[in-house]
Amino acid sequence: MRNETVRNRRTHDHRGAVLVEMAIVLPILLFLFVGIVDFGLILREYQILQNGAREGARLSILQTYDMATLDSAGQTTALAVIRQRVVGYLAQEQITIAPTDVDVKQDLPIDLGDGNTVKATRIRVTYTRALLIGNGWPFGPIDLRGEAIFANLYGN
């Protein structure tokens, strides 16, 4: 009888220890899980920004959107169309940016290494994203940037 009482007491003591260990480890595991999910979402959004920049660059290298051949009204319209293409692409993936977050540069010279250069278009997209872990604690929001550089199909 005495052995059973001692054995029951040890079982209860272990159960209490398991609960204490669980209370200590569970928040750490949840923090790690949320961090892993957040990292996956950041990686996904970075890839979408890259694809959006490529969409804008693909449109911008067409002769129709050559800023050097357009008057100021045409340049404004062309920039608006290029930026709207990027904003629309990102909106399909539930990423909201302003058209001013899309930087378009068409006269970027690229050295080919043999003394020749070609003109290229660079589209840069910036996006600020808050973390899931909290309102900036222990880390602040993350700035993501997508960029694409395509050789122009005109004026090279």
C-alpha positions in Angstrom: 0.0 0.0 0.0 2.8 2.4 0.9 4.6 1.8 -2.4 1.4 2.6 -4.4 1.1 5.9 -2.5 4.7 6.9 -3.2 4.2 5.9 -6.9 1.0 8.0 -7.2 2.7 10.9 -5.6 5.6 10.7 -8.1 3.2 10.5 -11.0 1.4 13.7 -9.8 4.7 15.4 -9.3 5.8 14.6 -12.9 2.5 15.8 -14.2 3.0 19.2 -12.6 6.5 19.4 -14.0 5.3 18.6 -17.5 2.7 21.4 -17.2 5.4 23.9 -16.1 7.7 22.8 -19.0 4.9 23.1 -21.4 4.0 26.6 -20.1 7.7 27.6 -20.7 8.2 26.0 -24.1 4.8 26.7 -25.8 5.3 30.5 -26.2 8.8 29.9 -27.7 7.4 27.4 -30.1 4.5 29.7 -31.1 7.0 32.6 -31.6 9.1 30.3 -33.9 6.1 29.1 -35.8 4.8 32.7 -36.5 8.4 33.7 -37.5 8.6 30.9 -40.0 5.2 31.7 -41.5 6.1 35.4 -41.6 9.4 34.7 -43.4 7.5 32.6 -46.0 5.1 35.5 -46.6 8.0 37.9 -46.9 9.7 35.7 -49.4 6.4 35.3 -51.4 5.9 39.1 -51.5 9.5 39.7 -52.5 9.0 37.4 -55.5 5.8 39.1 -56.4 7.6 42.5 -56.3 10.3 41.1 -58.6 7.6 39.8 -61.1 5.8 43.2 -61.0 9.0 45.0 -61.8 9.6 42.6 -64.7 6.0 43.3 -66.0 6.7 47.1 -65.9 10.1 46.7 -67.6 8.7 44.4 -70.3 6.1 47.1 -71.1 8.6 50.0 -70.8 11.1 48.6 -73.4 8.6 48.9 -76.2 9.1 51.7 -78.7 5.7 53.1 -77.9 6.9 54.1 -74.4 10.3 55.6 -75.4 10.4 58.8 -73.3 13.0 60.3 -75.6 10.6 60.4 -78.5 7.5 61.6 -76.6 6.5 65.2 -75.7 5.9 66.0 -72.0 2.3 65.0 -72.1 3.2 61.7 -73.8 5.9 61.1 -71.2 3.5 61.7 -68.4 0.9 59.3 -70.0 3.6 56.7 -70.7 4.9 56.8 -67.1 1.3 56.5 -65.8 0.6 53.5 -68.0 3.9 51.7 -66.9 3.3 52.5 -63.2 -0.3 51.4 -63.5 0.8 48.1 -65.0 3.0 47.4 -62.0 0.4 48.5 -59.5 -2.3 46.4 -61.2 -0.1 43.3 -61.2 0.7 43.7 -57.5 -3.0 44.3 -56.7 -3.9 41.0 -58.3 -1.7 39.4 -55.5 -3.2 41.6 -52.7 -0.2 43.9 -52.5 -1.2 47.6 -52.4 1.3 50.2 -53.4 1.0 53.8 -54.7 2.1 54.6 -58.3 4.8 56.8 -56.8 6.4 53.6 -55.3 7.3 52.6 -58.9 10.5 54.2 -60.2 11.1 54.2 -63.9 14.4 55.0 -65.5 14.8 54.4 -69.2 18.2 55.9 -70.1 20.3 53.5 -67.9 23.6 52.8 -69.8 24.9 49.3 -69.5 28.5 48.5 -70.6 28.7 45.3 -72.6 32.4 45.0 -71.8 33.7 45.4 -75.3 33.5 49.2 -75.3 29.9 49.3 -76.4 27.0 50.3 -74.3 23.3 49.8 -74.7 20.4 51.7 -73.2 18.3 49.9 -70.7 15.2 50.4 -68.6 15.2 49.9 -64.9 12.0 49.5 -62.9 12.3 49.6 -59.1 9.3 48.8 -56.9 9.4 49.5 -53.1 7.0 48.2 -50.5 6.9 48.4 -46.8 5.4 45.5 -44.8 4.6 45.1 -41.1 5.5 41.8 -39.4 3.0 39.4 -38.0 4.8 39.2 -34.7 3.6 42.5 -33.5 3.5 46.2 -34.1 7.2 46.6 -34.7 8.4 44.8 -31.6 11.0 43.4 -31.5 11.5 44.3 -35.2 10.2 47.1 -37.2 8.5 47.0 -40.6 10.5 45.5 -43.5 11.2 47.4 -46.7 11.1 45.1 -49.7 12.4 46.2 -53.2 11.9 44.5 -56.5 14.0 45.6 -59.5 14.2 44.6 -63.1 16.6 45.8 -65.8 15.8 45.1 -69.5 17.7 46.3 -72.6 15.6 48.7 -74.6 14.3 47.5 -77.9 14.8 50.9 -79.4 17.6 53.4 -79.7 20.6 51.1 -79.1 
